[in-house]
Amino acid sequence: DETNVYLLLELATDGHLYAVSSRGHRFSEEATSIIVREIAGGVKEMHKKDVIHRDIKLENIVMSM
């Protein structure tokens, strides 16, 4: 509608990346590379649409493993 914005997200069952890492989970070099590539790809797509994200941090990256 014209007055509200709705945001639909895929269910991220493991929570945000900071919570996953603070529970003691250590990512392999390969997994880290994949995660960083996915984040960079998402930011690239946002920039193509003239959208910026002002607060990229582990707490704002949700995931399912």
PyMOL Python script that loads the backbone (N, CA, C, O; Angstrom):
from pymol import cmd

cmd.read_pdbstr("""\
ATOM      1  N   ASP A   1       0.831  -1.182   0.000  1.00  0.00           N
ATOM      2  CA  ASP A   1       0.000   0.000   0.000  1.00  0.00           C
ATOM      3  C   ASP A   1       0.879   1.251   0.000  1.00  0.00           C
ATOM      4  O   ASP A   1       2.104   1.132  -0.003  1.00  0.00           O
ATOM      5  N   GLU A   2       0.305   2.408   0.003  1.00  0.00           N
ATOM      6  CA  GLU A   2       1.068   3.647  -0.168  1.00  0.00           C
ATOM      7  C   GLU A   2       1.626   4.222   1.123  1.00  0.00           C
ATOM      8  O   GLU A   2       2.431   5.152   1.073  1.00  0.00           O
ATOM      9  N   THR A   3       1.227   3.703   2.271  1.00  0.00           N
ATOM     10  CA  THR A   3       1.709   4.277   3.535  1.00  0.00           C
ATOM     11  C   THR A   3       2.647   3.355   4.308  1.00  0.00           C
ATOM     12  O   THR A   3       3.335   3.810   5.222  1.00  0.00           O
ATOM     13  N   ASN A   4       2.690   2.093   3.967  1.00  0.00           N
ATOM     14  CA  ASN A   4       3.521   1.140   4.702  1.00  0.00           C
ATOM     15  C   ASN A   4       4.535   0.472   3.782  1.00  0.00           C
ATOM     16  O   ASN A   4       4.305   0.303   2.584  1.00  0.00           O
ATOM     17  N   VAL A   5       5.646   0.102   4.369  1.00  0.00           N
ATOM     18  CA  VAL A   5       6.658  -0.677   3.665  1.00  0.00           C
ATOM     19  C   VAL A   5       6.716  -2.043   4.329  1.00  0.00           C
ATOM     20  O   VAL A   5       6.801  -2.139   5.554  1.00  0.00           O
ATOM     21  N   TYR A   6       6.670  -3.089   3.534  1.00  0.00           N
ATOM     22  CA  TYR A   6       6.713  -4.450   4.053  1.00  0.00           C
ATOM     23  C   TYR A   6       8.018  -5.101   3.633  1.00  0.00           C
ATOM     24  O   TYR A   6       8.449  -4.971   2.487  1.00  0.00           O
ATOM     25  N   LEU A   7       8.637  -5.797   4.561  1.00  0.00           N
ATOM     26  CA  LEU A   7       9.897  -6.475   4.300  1.00  0.00           C
ATOM     27  C   LEU A   7       9.715  -7.956   4.600  1.00  0.00           C
ATOM     28  O   LEU A   7       9.360  -8.328   5.719  1.00  0.00           O
ATOM     29  N   LEU A   8       9.955  -8.792   3.613  1.00  0.00           N
ATOM     30  CA  LEU A   8       9.854 -10.241   3.780  1.00  0.00           C
ATOM     31  C   LEU A   8      11.251 -10.823   3.719  1.00  0.00           C
ATOM     32  O   LEU A   8      12.008 -10.546   2.788  1.00  0.00           O
ATOM     33  N   LEU A   9      11.589 -11.622   4.703  1.00  0.00           N
ATOM     34  CA  LEU A   9      12.916 -12.217   4.769  1.00  0.00           C
ATOM     35  C   LEU A   9      12.818 -13.730   4.858  1.00  0.00           C
ATOM     36  O   LEU A   9      11.867 -14.279   5.413  1.00  0.00           O
ATOM     37  N   GLU A  10      13.800 -14.374   4.309  1.00  0.00           N
ATOM     38  CA  GLU A  10      13.930 -15.814   4.469  1.00  0.00           C
ATOM     39  C   GLU A  10      14.207 -16.103   5.947  1.00  0.00           C
ATOM     40  O   GLU A  10      14.922 -15.346   6.603  1.00  0.00           O
ATOM     41  N   LEU A  11      13.649 -17.186   6.468  1.00  0.00           N
ATOM     42  CA  LEU A  11      13.873 -17.551   7.860  1.00  0.00           C
ATOM     43  C   LEU A  11      15.337 -17.912   8.069  1.00  0.00           C
ATOM     44  O   LEU A  11      15.866 -18.800   7.401  1.00  0.00           O
ATOM     45  N   ALA A  12      15.981 -17.228   8.987  1.00  0.00           N
ATOM     46  CA  ALA A  12      17.387 -17.486   9.311  1.00  0.00           C
ATOM     47  C   ALA A  12      17.422 -18.173  10.672  1.00  0.00           C
ATOM     48  O   ALA A  12      17.402 -17.512  11.710  1.00  0.00           O
ATOM     49  N   THR A  13      17.474 -19.477  10.660  1.00  0.00           N
ATOM     50  CA  THR A  13      17.298 -20.269  11.881  1.00  0.00           C
ATOM     51  C   THR A  13      18.453 -20.170  12.871  1.00  0.00           C
ATOM     52  O   THR A  13      18.276 -20.473  14.051  1.00  0.00           O
ATOM     53  N   ASP A  14      19.630 -19.751  12.413  1.00  0.00           N
ATOM     54  CA  ASP A  14      20.781 -19.702  13.318  1.00  0.00           C
ATOM     55  C   ASP A  14      21.037 -18.317  13.900  1.00  0.00           C
ATOM     56  O   ASP A  14      21.998 -18.136  14.648  1.00  0.00           O
ATOM     57  N   GLY A  15      20.211 -17.352  13.578  1.00  0.00           N
ATOM     58  CA  GLY A  15      20.394 -16.014  14.123  1.00  0.00           C
ATOM     59  C   GLY A  15      21.429 -15.214  13.359  1.00  0.00           C
ATOM     60  O   GLY A  15      21.756 -15.523  12.213  1.00  0.00           O
ATOM     61  N   HIS A  16      21.938 -14.185  14.009  1.00  0.00           N
ATOM     62  CA  HIS A  16      22.906 -13.335  13.321  1.00  0.00           C
ATOM     63  C   HIS A  16      24.317 -13.891  13.452  1.00  0.00           C
ATOM     64  O   HIS A  16      24.605 -14.710  14.325  1.00  0.00           O
ATOM     65  N   LEU A  17      25.181 -13.430  12.574  1.00  0.00           N
ATOM     66  CA  LEU A  17      26.536 -13.963  12.482  1.00  0.00           C
ATOM     67  C   LEU A  17      27.323 -13.777  13.770  1.00  0.00           C
ATOM     68  O   LEU A  17      28.138 -14.631  14.121  1.00  0.00           O
ATOM     69  N   TYR A  18      27.097 -12.688  14.473  1.00  0.00           N
ATOM     70  CA  TYR A  18      27.802 -12.468  15.734  1.00  0.00           C
ATOM     71  C   TYR A  18      27.415 -13.538  16.758  1.00  0.00           C
ATOM     72  O   TYR A  18      28.279 -14.066  17.459  1.00  0.00           O
ATOM     73  N   ALA A  19      26.126 -13.858  16.847  1.00  0.00           N
ATOM     74  CA  ALA A  19      25.666 -14.878  17.800  1.00  0.00           C
ATOM     75  C   ALA A  19      26.268 -16.237  17.472  1.00  0.00           C
ATOM     76  O   ALA A  19      26.678 -16.974  18.369  1.00  0.00           O
ATOM     77  N   VAL A  20      26.320 -16.567  16.188  1.00  0.00           N
ATOM     78  CA  VAL A  20      26.892 -17.850  15.777  1.00  0.00           C
ATOM     79  C   VAL A  20      28.362 -17.920  16.177  1.00  0.00           C
ATOM     80  O   VAL A  20      28.808 -18.925  16.732  1.00  0.00           O
ATOM     81  N   SER A  21      29.115 -16.858  15.899  1.00  0.00           N
ATOM     82  CA  SER A  21      30.549 -16.878  16.221  1.00  0.00           C
ATOM     83  C   SER A  21      30.791 -16.809  17.728  1.00  0.00           C
ATOM     84  O   SER A  21      31.760 -17.388  18.219  1.00  0.00           O
ATOM     85  N   SER A  22      29.930 -16.114  18.469  1.00  0.00           N
ATOM     86  CA  SER A  22      30.141 -16.014  19.918  1.00  0.00           C
ATOM     87  C   SER A  22      29.744 -17.298  20.651  1.00  0.00           C
ATOM     88  O   SER A  22      30.106 -17.481  21.813  1.00  0.00           O
ATOM     89  N   ARG A  23      29.001 -18.189  19.981  1.00  0.00           N
ATOM     90  CA  ARG A  23      28.701 -19.505  20.567  1.00  0.00           C
ATOM     91  C   ARG A  23      29.884 -20.456  20.400  1.00  0.00           C
ATOM     92  O   ARG A  23      29.800 -21.631  20.756  1.00  0.00           O
ATOM     93  N   GLY A  24      30.976 -19.943  19.860  1.00  0.00           N
ATOM     94  CA  GLY A  24      32.176 -20.752  19.733  1.00  0.00           C
ATOM     95  C   GLY A  24      32.363 -21.404  18.380  1.00  0.00           C
ATOM     96  O   GLY A  24      33.349 -22.106  18.159  1.00  0.00           O
ATOM     97  N   HIS A  25      31.417 -21.179  17.462  1.00  0.00           N
ATOM     98  CA  HIS A  25      31.562 -21.772  16.131  1.00  0.00           C
ATOM     99  C   HIS A  25      32.692 -21.077  15.382  1.00  0.00           C
ATOM    100  O   HIS A  25      32.745 -19.848  15.331  1.00  0.00           O
ATOM    101  N   ARG A  26      33.583 -21.851  14.812  1.00  0.00           N
ATOM    102  CA  ARG A  26      34.674 -21.310  14.008  1.00  0.00           C
ATOM    103  C   ARG A  26      34.457 -21.736  12.563  1.00  0.00           C
ATOM    104  O   ARG A  26      34.270 -22.917  12.271  1.00  0.00           O
ATOM    105  N   PHE A  27      34.482 -20.766  11.672  1.00  0.00           N
ATOM    106  CA  PHE A  27      34.284 -21.042  10.254  1.00  0.00           C
ATOM    107  C   PHE A  27      35.612 -21.388   9.598  1.00  0.00           C
ATOM    108  O   PHE A  27      36.646 -20.800   9.915  1.00  0.00           O
ATOM    109  N   SER A  28      35.572 -22.337   8.690  1.00  0.00           N
ATOM    110  CA  SER A  28      36.779 -22.674   7.929  1.00  0.00           C
ATOM    111  C   SER A  28      37.099 -21.514   6.988  1.00  0.00           C
ATOM    112  O   SER A  28      36.276 -20.622   6.781  1.00  0.00           O
ATOM    113  N   GLU A  29      38.288 -21.540   6.432  1.00  0.00           N
ATOM    114  CA  GLU A  29      38.677 -20.501   5.478  1.00  0.00           C
ATOM    115  C   GLU A  29      37.734 -20.504   4.275  1.00  0.00           C
ATOM    116  O   GLU A  29      37.353 -19.444   3.778  1.00  0.00           O
ATOM    117  N   GLU A  30      37.363 -21.686   3.813  1.00  0.00           N
ATOM    118  CA  GLU A  30      36.452 -21.791   2.673  1.00  0.00           C
ATOM    119  C   GLU A  30      35.069 -21.224   3.016  1.00  0.00           C
ATOM    120  O   GLU A  30      34.491 -20.482   2.222  1.00  0.00           O
ATOM    121  N   ALA A  31      34.542 -21.569   4.187  1.00  0.00           N
ATOM    122  CA  ALA A  31      33.232 -21.058   4.601  1.00  0.00           C
ATOM    123  C   ALA A  31      33.266 -19.543   4.757  1.00  0.00           C
ATOM    124  O   ALA A  31      32.326 -18.852   4.365  1.00  0.00           O
ATOM    125  N   THR A  32      34.350 -19.029   5.329  1.00  0.00           N
ATOM    126  CA  THR A  32      34.494 -17.580   5.492  1.00  0.00           C
ATOM    127  C   THR A  32      34.507 -16.895   4.139  1.00  0.00           C
ATOM    128  O   THR A  32      33.882 -15.850   3.962  1.00  0.00           O
ATOM    129  N   SER A  33      35.214 -17.477   3.189  1.00  0.00           N
ATOM    130  CA  SER A  33      35.270 -16.926   1.838  1.00  0.00           C
ATOM    131  C   SER A  33      33.881 -16.874   1.206  1.00  0.00           C
ATOM    132  O   SER A  33      33.528 -15.887   0.562  1.00  0.00           O
ATOM    133  N   ILE A  34      33.107 -17.916   1.386  1.00  0.00           N
ATOM    134  CA  ILE A  34      31.746 -17.968   0.833  1.00  0.00           C
ATOM    135  C   ILE A  34      30.866 -16.910   1.491  1.00  0.00           C
ATOM    136  O   ILE A  34      30.125 -16.206   0.804  1.00  0.00           O
ATOM    137  N   ILE A  35      30.940 -16.793   2.804  1.00  0.00           N
ATOM    138  CA  ILE A  35      30.128 -15.811   3.528  1.00  0.00           C
ATOM    139  C   ILE A  35      30.460 -14.397   3.068  1.00  0.00           C
ATOM    140  O   ILE A  35      29.560 -13.607   2.785  1.00  0.00           O
ATOM    141  N   VAL A  36      31.743 -14.079   2.994  1.00  0.00           N
ATOM    142  CA  VAL A  36      32.159 -12.733   2.574  1.00  0.00           C
ATOM    143  C   VAL A  36      31.723 -12.460   1.137  1.00  0.00           C
ATOM    144  O   VAL A  36      31.268 -11.359   0.827  1.00  0.00           O
ATOM    145  N   ARG A  37      31.858 -13.446   0.267  1.00  0.00           N
ATOM    146  CA  ARG A  37      31.436 -13.278  -1.131  1.00  0.00           C
ATOM    147  C   ARG A  37      29.932 -13.031  -1.227  1.00  0.00           C
ATOM    148  O   ARG A  37      29.493 -12.191  -2.013  1.00  0.00           O
ATOM    149  N   GLU A  38      29.140 -13.755  -0.437  1.00  0.00           N
ATOM    150  CA  GLU A  38      27.686 -13.565  -0.434  1.00  0.00           C
ATOM    151  C   GLU A  38      27.312 -12.166   0.060  1.00  0.00           C
ATOM    152  O   GLU A  38      26.444 -11.510  -0.515  1.00  0.00           O
ATOM    153  N   ILE A  39      27.966 -11.722   1.116  1.00  0.00           N
ATOM    154  CA  ILE A  39      27.697 -10.382   1.650  1.00  0.00           C
ATOM    155  C   ILE A  39      28.057  -9.330   0.608  1.00  0.00           C
ATOM    156  O   ILE A  39      27.273  -8.419   0.342  1.00  0.00           O
ATOM    157  N   ALA A  40      29.249  -9.455   0.017  1.00  0.00           N
ATOM    158  CA  ALA A  40      29.689  -8.486  -0.993  1.00  0.00           C
ATOM    159  C   ALA A  40      28.752  -8.487  -2.197  1.00  0.00           C
ATOM    160  O   ALA A  40      28.454  -7.431  -2.754  1.00  0.00           O
ATOM    161  N   GLY A  41      28.290  -9.667  -2.599  1.00  0.00           N
ATOM    162  CA  GLY A  41      27.351  -9.750  -3.717  1.00  0.00           C
ATOM    163  C   GLY A  41      26.031  -9.070  -3.404  1.00  0.00           C
ATOM    164  O   GLY A  41      25.449  -8.403  -4.259  1.00  0.00           O
ATOM    165  N   GLY A  42      25.560  -9.239  -2.177  1.00  0.00           N
ATOM    166  CA  GLY A  42      24.319  -8.576  -1.771  1.00  0.00           C
ATOM    167  C   GLY A  42      24.457  -7.071  -1.753  1.00  0.00           C
ATOM    168  O   GLY A  42      23.561  -6.353  -2.200  1.00  0.00           O
ATOM    169  N   VAL A  43      25.581  -6.586  -1.235  1.00  0.00           N
ATOM    170  CA  VAL A  43      25.829  -5.138  -1.205  1.00  0.00           C
ATOM    171  C   VAL A  43      25.942  -4.600  -2.631  1.00  0.00           C
ATOM    172  O   VAL A  43      25.436  -3.519  -2.931  1.00  0.00           O
ATOM    173  N   LYS A  44      26.600  -5.348  -3.502  1.00  0.00           N
ATOM    174  CA  LYS A  44      26.731  -4.931  -4.905  1.00  0.00           C
ATOM    175  C   LYS A  44      25.357  -4.779  -5.556  1.00  0.00           C
ATOM    176  O   LYS A  44      25.104  -3.795  -6.251  1.00  0.00           O
ATOM    177  N   GLU A  45      24.473  -5.747  -5.332  1.00  0.00           N
ATOM    178  CA  GLU A  45      23.122  -5.672  -5.900  1.00  0.00           C
ATOM    179  C   GLU A  45      22.347  -4.481  -5.334  1.00  0.00           C
ATOM    180  O   GLU A  45      21.615  -3.808  -6.060  1.00  0.00           O
ATOM    181  N   MET A  46      22.511  -4.228  -4.036  1.00  0.00           N
ATOM    182  CA  MET A  46      21.853  -3.060  -3.436  1.00  0.00           C
ATOM    183  C   MET A  46      22.352  -1.779  -4.086  1.00  0.00           C
ATOM    184  O   MET A  46      21.557  -0.893  -4.399  1.00  0.00           O
ATOM    185  N   HIS A  47      23.660  -1.673  -4.292  1.00  0.00           N
ATOM    186  CA  HIS A  47      24.233  -0.471  -4.891  1.00  0.00           C
ATOM    187  C   HIS A  47      23.739  -0.269  -6.318  1.00  0.00           C
ATOM    188  O   HIS A  47      23.543   0.868  -6.747  1.00  0.00           O
ATOM    189  N   LYS A  48      23.534  -1.357  -7.060  1.00  0.00           N
ATOM    190  CA  LYS A  48      22.989  -1.252  -8.417  1.00  0.00           C
ATOM    191  C   LYS A  48      21.614  -0.593  -8.407  1.00  0.00           C
ATOM    192  O   LYS A  48      21.215   0.051  -9.377  1.00  0.00           O
ATOM    193  N   LYS A  49      20.897  -0.762  -7.300  1.00  0.00           N
ATOM    194  CA  LYS A  49      19.548  -0.195  -7.175  1.00  0.00           C
ATOM    195  C   LYS A  49      19.563   1.108  -6.373  1.00  0.00           C
ATOM    196  O   LYS A  49      18.525   1.576  -5.906  1.00  0.00           O
ATOM    197  N   ASP A  50      20.763   1.687  -6.222  1.00  0.00           N
ATOM    198  CA  ASP A  50      20.944   2.938  -5.471  1.00  0.00           C
ATOM    199  C   ASP A  50      20.465   2.836  -4.026  1.00  0.00           C
ATOM    200  O   ASP A  50      19.917   3.791  -3.476  1.00  0.00           O
ATOM    201  N   VAL A  51      20.677   1.678  -3.422  1.00  0.00           N
ATOM    202  CA  VAL A  51      20.347   1.463  -2.016  1.00  0.00           C
ATOM    203  C   VAL A  51      21.663   1.298  -1.262  1.00  0.00           C
ATOM    204  O   VAL A  51      22.562   0.592  -1.720  1.00  0.00           O
ATOM    205  N   ILE A  52      21.772   1.944  -0.116  1.00  0.00           N
ATOM    206  CA  ILE A  52      22.975   1.789   0.693  1.00  0.00           C
ATOM    207  C   ILE A  52      22.602   1.191   2.044  1.00  0.00           C
ATOM    208  O   ILE A  52      21.454   1.274   2.480  1.00  0.00           O
ATOM    209  N   HIS A  53      23.575   0.595   2.690  1.00  0.00           N
ATOM    210  CA  HIS A  53      23.392   0.053   4.038  1.00  0.00           C
ATOM    211  C   HIS A  53      24.382   0.772   4.926  1.00  0.00           C
ATOM    212  O   HIS A  53      25.587   0.715   4.684  1.00  0.00           O
ATOM    213  N   ARG A  54      23.898   1.442   5.942  1.00  0.00           N
ATOM    214  CA  ARG A  54      24.766   2.264   6.779  1.00  0.00           C
ATOM    215  C   ARG A  54      25.367   1.516   7.957  1.00  0.00           C
ATOM    216  O   ARG A  54      26.167   2.089   8.696  1.00  0.00           O
ATOM    217  N   ASP A  55      25.010   0.277   8.151  1.00  0.00           N
ATOM    218  CA  ASP A  55      25.436  -0.389   9.379  1.00  0.00           C
ATOM    219  C   ASP A  55      25.715  -1.873   9.144  1.00  0.00           C
ATOM    220  O   ASP A  55      25.063  -2.736   9.732  1.00  0.00           O
ATOM    221  N   ILE A  56      26.684  -2.160   8.283  1.00  0.00           N
ATOM    222  CA  ILE A  56      27.040  -3.556   8.033  1.00  0.00           C
ATOM    223  C   ILE A  56      27.946  -4.026   9.169  1.00  0.00           C
ATOM    224  O   ILE A  56      29.056  -3.527   9.350  1.00  0.00           O
ATOM    225  N   LYS A  57      27.444  -4.994   9.923  1.00  0.00           N
ATOM    226  CA  LYS A  57      28.211  -5.577  11.026  1.00  0.00           C
ATOM    227  C   LYS A  57      27.676  -6.980  11.276  1.00  0.00           C
ATOM    228  O   LYS A  57      26.622  -7.350  10.760  1.00  0.00           O
ATOM    229  N   LEU A  58      28.397  -7.748  12.058  1.00  0.00           N
ATOM    230  CA  LEU A  58      28.020  -9.142  12.288  1.00  0.00           C
ATOM    231  C   LEU A  58      26.606  -9.288  12.828  1.00  0.00           C
ATOM    232  O   LEU A  58      25.906 -10.239  12.480  1.00  0.00           O
ATOM    233  N   GLU A  59      26.179  -8.361  13.671  1.00  0.00           N
ATOM    234  CA  GLU A  59      24.842  -8.441  14.263  1.00  0.00           C
ATOM    235  C   GLU A  59      23.732  -8.205  13.240  1.00  0.00           C
ATOM    236  O   GLU A  59      22.576  -8.536  13.507  1.00  0.00           O
ATOM    237  N   ASN A  60      24.056  -7.643  12.083  1.00  0.00           N
ATOM    238  CA  ASN A  60      23.053  -7.355  11.060  1.00  0.00           C
ATOM    239  C   ASN A  60      23.093  -8.340   9.898  1.00  0.00           C
ATOM    240  O   ASN A  60      22.462  -8.116   8.865  1.00  0.00           O
ATOM    241  N   ILE A  61      23.828  -9.416  10.068  1.00  0.00           N
ATOM    242  CA  ILE A  61      23.912 -10.444   9.033  1.00  0.00           C
ATOM    243  C   ILE A  61      23.306 -11.717   9.611  1.00  0.00           C
ATOM    244  O   ILE A  61      23.895 -12.359  10.480  1.00  0.00           O
ATOM    245  N   VAL A  62      22.116 -12.076   9.116  1.00  0.00           N
ATOM    246  CA  VAL A  62      21.429 -13.263   9.624  1.00  0.00           C
ATOM    247  C   VAL A  62      21.724 -14.441   8.706  1.00  0.00           C
ATOM    248  O   VAL A  62      21.961 -14.275   7.509  1.00  0.00           O
ATOM    249  N   MET A  63      21.703 -15.638   9.292  1.00  0.00           N
ATOM    250  CA  MET A  63      22.100 -16.786   8.491  1.00  0.00           C
ATOM    251  C   MET A  63      21.463 -18.087   8.957  1.00  0.00           C
ATOM    252  O   MET A  63      20.990 -18.211  10.087  1.00  0.00           O
ATOM    253  N   SER A  64      21.472 -19.038   8.055  1.00  0.00           N
ATOM    254  CA  SER A  64      21.132 -20.432   8.347  1.00  0.00           C
ATOM    255  C   SER A  64      22.295 -21.269   7.850  1.00  0.00           C
ATOM    256  O   SER A  64      22.789 -21.067   6.741  1.00  0.00           O
ATOM    257  N   MET A  65      22.726 -22.204   8.670  1.00  0.00           N
ATOM    258  CA  MET A  65      23.879 -23.026   8.264  1.00  0.00           C
ATOM    259  C   MET A  65      23.416 -24.407   7.880  1.00  0.00           C
ATOM    260  O   MET A  65      24.232 -25.251   7.509  1.00  0.00           O
TER     261      MET A  65
END
""", "prot")
cmd.dss("prot")
cmd.show_as("cartoon", "prot")
cmd.util.cbc("prot")
cmd.orient("prot")
